[in-house]
């Protein structure tokens, strides 16, 4: 598995987060104190979406499935890149002593191979992004349900999933991960 493929598989996509509604909040309406004119006290929680996408069993399973699915194409691309490099080195080394026709033929072959490589590389990236987006959307939808369950069970008034600063005291990511992993284990 190449470093590029591993990084591409692990990179969360903001557009998926927005489409799945993860940047919003799972909220439970706060109960107003009867007869009190002061502001209601509430229970607040925070879930680190990035950790959910990195550490949860469903996210890891989705990543492994993507790696297995795209590994053959990744190997094919690496093989094509080696062929291009070898042909380019051959032209650099032997080009001056080749006949004009032979050199032109090898240059055309190199250009054709390079075009095919770039096309396959572009298709690979597009397919990988589409499949990763779909896989992350499924994980995020499952995570949203679990966040809502944890919030309701813990009597949270609001749970944020996007914040500049979070006091660790209100971080419920570990609870969500445990519940998500338990659900995935079934």
Secondary structure, 3 states (H helix, E strand, C coil): CCHHHHHHHHCCCHHHHHHHCCCCEEECCCCCCCCCCCCCCCCEEECCHHHHHHHCHHHHHHHHHHHHHHHHHHHHHHHHHHHHHHHHHHHHHHHHHCCHHHHHHHHHHHHHHHHHHHHHHHHHHHHHHHHHHHHHHHHHHHHHHHHHHHHHHCCCCEEECCCCCCCHHHECHHHHHHHHHHHHHC
